[in-house]
Amino acid sequence: MNANTPTATRRDRYAIVGLGLAGCALSYDALVQMALAAHIRPPLTYLFPIVIDGFIAYGVRALLVLRTAPVRPRLYGWTLFIAATTASIWANCRHAINLNQPGTTTLRLDDTTVAVLSAIAPLALAGATHLHILINRHSHPPAASPSIPADPAGPPPTGQPPLPIRPALAETDRPHRPGRRADASIPHLASTIAAAHPHADHITRAMARTAIEAAGLAAGNQRIKEALHHLHTARPTPGN
């Protein structure tokens, strides 16, 4: 943002609060008299301005929270805010117009006006509840997707196909038996055993297993037996 761009200051907030309080005080007097004319009992008339102007204030709060929400909830919030503001303006205007009639000292309202004023309280309750639901739904940031750890080898050079997965990483994706190699054939096992015991006349199964494991290989009893048989068959007999 440009350093010279004007921004809201504390004085702006004080001005808004002051104007809001003054407007609420003037509207409060008119709406209380409208509540009396709508046959609300005198001890409860102070609640009528709170319902109307309080809903307007809550609508402003909802609009600020929903400013980054999708279009439909923002449009819904604006609709309720405009409806509440219109109701407050209309009630204040009706109050002034009715009392402006010559010879009028007591505020009297027609049936339609009384019916509309009586419906404001339940409508404000329903609207405030729905706005609260929308605020809770759209005020939370989206959950961050789990990050994928970077490949230690780094990205492949531009224009070259990606490198295949390293064997060490591929092995972790399947059950692993220490020292096991899929390409350890019987002749390979036999040569491994012979290399570990070049001068032994008789090689036991335990000796063979030790030699296989020392070479980083693994084999079951049957494969060790086949490897020993292959070794004894391939070795020349003494005296030949």
Secondary structure as GFF3:
##gff-version 3
##sequence-region A 1 240
A	DSSP	alpha_helix	10	37	.	.	.	ID=ss1
A	DSSP	three_ten_helix	42	44	.	.	.	ID=ss2
A	DSSP	alpha_helix	47	65	.	.	.	ID=ss3
A	DSSP	three_ten_helix	66	68	.	.	.	ID=ss4
A	DSSP	alpha_helix	71	99	.	.	.	ID=ss5
A	DSSP	alpha_helix	111	138	.	.	.	ID=ss6
A	DSSP	alpha_helix	167	171	.	.	.	ID=ss7
A	DSSP	alpha_helix	186	196	.	.	.	ID=ss8
A	DSSP	alpha_helix	205	214	.	.	.	ID=ss9
A	DSSP	alpha_helix	221	234	.	.	.	ID=ss10
###
